[in-house]
Amino acid sequence: MVSDDVRYKLMRLLEANPQMSQRDVARALGISIGKVNYSLRALVRRGWIKAANFTNSRNKAAYMYLLTPSGIDAKASITVRFLQAKMREYEALKAEIEQIRAEAEAAAQRQRRKRSNDSGLQ
């Protein structure tokens, strides 16, 4: 199963760079070529992208990956879900940062009080 995260990033990348090789896509997304191949096949089966051969001086059997009209619609829906998930992650991270900041400030205050008390004893 292909996650929305991978679908979104793959569709976004292919929309901007339809002539990218699977190796280049894998490198750009930081995933294996096998996962790229599996994901592309899943998107083709859904009718969201189509793979068309084109002549390339480097690789005679290269493909161009084009988003179909239903793929463009799907990408819009996936983009909304992707953005909502990232906003939830952001809010959770923001809350965690605030908690860590408060704990760090409390620890620093305790250290200052301890040093103040220790210097008063001498």
N, C-alpha and C positions, 0 to 999 in steps of 0.2 A: 504494500500500500504506500502511496506517495503522499507525504504530508503537504498541507497547504503552504508551509514554509518553502519547501523544495519546489512545489508547483509555481508559486508566485515568483521566486527568484529565477527559475528556469524560463518561464514565459516572458518575464520582463527582459531577461538577457537576450532571448531569441528574437523578441520583437525589435530590439535595438540592433542586433547583430545576427541576422538570419543565416549568414554563411559560415558561422563558427563551427568548427569541427567538434565532435564529442569530446575529444581530448582537451581542446581549449575551454569548452564549457565546464568540464570536470575541474580543470585548473582554476578557472574563475570562481566557481562555486565552492571549491574545497571539498569535493566529493569524488568518489571513484567513477571511473569510466563506466563500469558495470551499472552503477546506480543511475548515471545519466542515461544510458541505453534503456534501462528498465523504465525510467520516468518518461522518456521520449515515446517509447512504445505505448505506454499507458495514455499519454496525451493524444497520440495518433488514434488509438482505439476509441477514445471519447469523441473524436472529431474536432478537437480543439486546435490541433496543428496538423499541417500536412508536410511531408518530406518530399521535395522535388530534386531530381538530379540536376546538376549544372556542371559545365565544363570549367575546370580549374587547372591551371598549368601545374600546380603542385600535386594535385590528386585528381586523377581523371574520374573517379567515382564519388566525388564529393556531393553532399546534400545541402540543400537550403531548407531551413525549417521556417515555415510561414504560419502565423496565427490565422485561423479561419474566422469568419464572422462569429460563430458560436464560441470560438476560443477567446475572442476579444471580449465578448459578454461574460464568459466564465472568468477571465482575468480580472474584470471589474469587480465581480463578486468576491473572488479570492483576495483581491487587494483590500477590500473592506474588512474581511475576516482577519487578514494579516495585520492590518493597522490596529484593529481592536485588540488582538493578542499582544502586539507590541506595546500598546498603551497600558494594558493590564500589567505587563512585565515592568514597564517604566514606573507605574504607580507603586508596585510592590518594592522595587529597588529604591525608589525615593523614600518610602517609609522605613526601609531597612537602614538606609544611610542616615536618616534623621535619628533613629534609635541608636545607632553606633556613635553618632556625633554627641548625643546626649550622654551616653555612657562614658565617652572619652572626656567630656567636659566635667562630669561628676568625679571621675578618677583624678583629673588634674587638680580639681578643687581640694580633694582629699589629700593629695600630695602636698599642695601648698600649705594647707592647715597643719599637716604633720611636720613639715619643715619649719613652719612658724613656731609650733609648739616645741620642737626639738631645739631651736635656737634660743628660745626663752628659758630653757632649762639649764643652759650652760652658763 
